Amino acid sequence: MRPQTIAAIYFLFWFLSLFLVLPFEARIKRDVEVETVLGQAEGAPPHFSFWRVVLRTSVVAAGLFLIFWLNYSYEWVTIHSFDRFFDPPQTR
């Protein structure tokens, strides 16, 4: 696999992971009772740490990419794995 392909796939996994991590970041911060600022939404985290979210997103994306890479290398699930679900039934 070319380095550009690896970077593009990791980039896609990173943004997918961002949308997986953000709701948990808000939930973790909301469990602790903290004063809110005037005009702040109730669902918004009181102290948002951008770099913490980036770090957590990168770790989750690296894990997902590792699973993808291992599947790519060892071919655990291929396109032919789904043939039995889409082939018409055999008639005799």
Backbone torsions as a table, in degrees:
resi	resn	phi	psi	omega
1	MET	NA	135.9	-179.1
2	ARG	-73.9	152.8	180.0
3	PRO	-60.3	-33.7	178.6
4	GLN	-65.6	-37.6	178.3
5	THR	-67.7	-42.5	178.3
6	ILE	-60.6	-45.9	180.0
7	ALA	-63.4	-41.5	-179.1
8	ALA	-65.8	-42.1	-179.6
9	ILE	-68.8	-40.7	176.9
10	TYR	-63.0	-39.7	177.7
11	PHE	-59.1	-43.1	177.6
12	LEU	-65.1	-43.3	177.2
13	PHE	-63.9	-34.9	-178.7
14	TRP	-64.8	-45.0	-179.8
15	PHE	-71.0	-34.1	173.1
16	LEU	-61.6	-44.0	-179.6
17	SER	-66.3	-33.4	178.2
18	LEU	-58.6	-44.0	-180.0
19	PHE	-75.1	-16.1	172.5
20	LEU	-82.8	-34.5	-175.2
21	VAL	-81.8	-38.2	-174.5
22	LEU	-56.4	-44.1	178.8
23	PRO	-63.2	-34.8	178.8
24	PHE	-70.9	-33.9	177.2
25	GLU	-63.4	-42.0	179.5
26	ALA	-68.9	-38.1	-178.9
27	ARG	-68.7	-40.5	179.8
28	ILE	-62.0	-43.3	-177.7
29	LYS	-72.7	-29.9	-174.8
30	ARG	-76.4	-23.9	-177.8
31	ASP	-65.2	-27.2	179.0
32	VAL	-90.8	129.6	-179.9
33	GLU	-75.3	118.4	-179.8
34	VAL	-134.5	147.5	177.1
35	GLU	-63.6	139.3	177.2
36	THR	-98.5	155.0	178.4
37	VAL	-84.7	149.3	179.3
38	LEU	-57.8	125.1	179.7
39	GLY	93.9	-3.0	-179.1
40	GLN	-83.2	136.9	178.5
41	ALA	-69.6	149.5	-178.4
42	GLU	-65.3	-32.3	-177.9
43	GLY	-82.4	-8.2	-177.6
44	ALA	-79.3	140.9	177.0
45	PRO	-68.5	139.0	-177.2
46	PRO	-68.7	-34.1	179.8
47	HIS	-129.0	100.7	-178.2
48	PHE	-93.3	124.2	178.8
49	SER	-108.6	104.6	-177.9
50	PHE	-59.3	-45.7	-175.4
51	TRP	-69.6	-31.4	175.9
52	ARG	-66.4	-40.8	178.5
53	VAL	-66.1	-41.2	178.5
54	VAL	-62.8	-42.9	179.6
55	LEU	-64.3	-47.9	179.7
56	ARG	-63.7	-40.0	178.1
57	THR	-63.7	-41.0	179.6
58	SER	-65.2	-38.3	179.1
59	VAL	-67.3	-44.5	178.7
60	VAL	-64.4	-42.3	179.3
61	ALA	-64.4	-38.9	178.2
62	ALA	-64.1	-40.0	177.2
63	GLY	-64.1	-45.6	177.8
64	LEU	-64.0	-39.5	179.2
65	PHE	-67.5	-35.1	177.3
66	LEU	-62.7	-43.6	176.7
67	ILE	-61.9	-42.4	177.7
68	PHE	-61.4	-45.5	-177.6
69	TRP	-64.1	-42.2	178.6
70	LEU	-64.9	-40.1	176.3
71	ASN	-64.9	-38.3	178.2
72	TYR	-65.3	-39.2	-177.2
73	SER	-75.8	-45.4	-174.1
74	TYR	-97.9	-5.5	176.7
75	GLU	52.6	53.0	177.0
76	TRP	-68.1	-45.8	179.4
77	VAL	-123.1	118.4	178.7
78	THR	-118.5	177.3	178.8
79	ILE	-65.0	-28.3	-179.7
80	HIS	-76.2	-12.4	176.7
81	SER	-66.8	-22.1	-176.7
82	PHE	-98.8	2.0	-177.5
83	ASP	-60.8	-37.4	-176.8
84	ARG	-66.9	-20.6	179.1
85	PHE	-83.8	-22.9	-173.1
86	PHE	-114.6	-7.8	177.8
87	ASP	-74.4	143.0	176.2
88	PRO	-68.2	151.5	-179.8
89	PRO	-64.4	146.3	180.0
90	GLN	-78.6	131.0	176.7
91	THR	-106.4	146.4	179.9
92	ARG	-106.4	NA	NA
